[in-house]
């Protein structure tokens, strides 16, 4: 079974810490909330740079693949990801 999720970066150009949502609008809103929280915590912090929101098509793994994943350090995202595209770039 395949499904679509939207992920916004927490660190520019990285999947580490990426946050996922069901819709592009929700992801955009959550990214804005993240930026506002960072600015409130440290108004003098260096700019976060450009963060992307990605549309990702994922596929649920079968049971043998899931067992392999549970027994390895491999990323679930990398295994389940079928395609991805940048939907928008957010600039601070």
N, C-alpha and C positions, 0 to 999 in steps of 0.2 A: 504494500500500500504506500503510495506517495502522497506527500502533503507539502504545503508551502508555508514557510515562516519568514519573518523579517528580522534581521539582526543588526543592531547598531554597535559600532566599535566603541570601546572604552579607551583604547590606545590607538592612535592613528596607524593604520596599515597592519593591524594585528587582530587575530581571532581570540587572543587571550583576554578573558573577561567579557567577551561579547555577550550582549543581552538580547534575548529573543522575544518576539511579540507575534501576535496573530495577524496584524495588519500594518501596512505602511504608516498610516496615520498614528496608530498607537506607538509604533517605534519612534517616529519623529517626535511625538510628545514626550516620550520617556527619555530620549536623548537630550531634549531641551531641559527637562527637569534635572538630569544628571549634570549638565553644564552649570545650571543655576546653583546647584548644591556645591559644586567645586568652588565656584566664585564666592559663595557665602562663607565657606570654610577658610579660604585664603584668597582675598581679593588681589593680592600682589603676586600670585602664582603665575608662572610662565604660561602663555597661551597653549591650549591643548592641540592646536593645529586643526587640520581638516579631518573630520571623522565621516566615515561612509555608512550608509544604510544599505544592506544587501538583501535581495530577495533570494531565498534558497529553496530549492526543491530537494526534499529529503525522502528517503525510503526506509521504512522500518526493516530492521535486520531479521533474518530467520533465526531460529533457535541455535543452530551450531555457530553462526556468526556472533550471536549475542554471548554465548559461552566463551568464545575466543576473546571477545572484547573485555569481558569481566576478568579474564586471566591475563590481560596484557595492559601495558601503559598507553596503548593506542587511543586516539581520540574518537569518541562516538561520532562527532561531527564529521570527521574525515571519512569514516567508514560509510555513513548514511548519506552523505552529500552526493547528489546526482548532478546538480548544476547550480550556479550562482551568478548573479549579475548585480552590479552596483545600480541602485535605484536613485540615489541622490547623495550629494556631498554636502555636509554641514560645515560651515566656516564660522569660527568664533569671531 
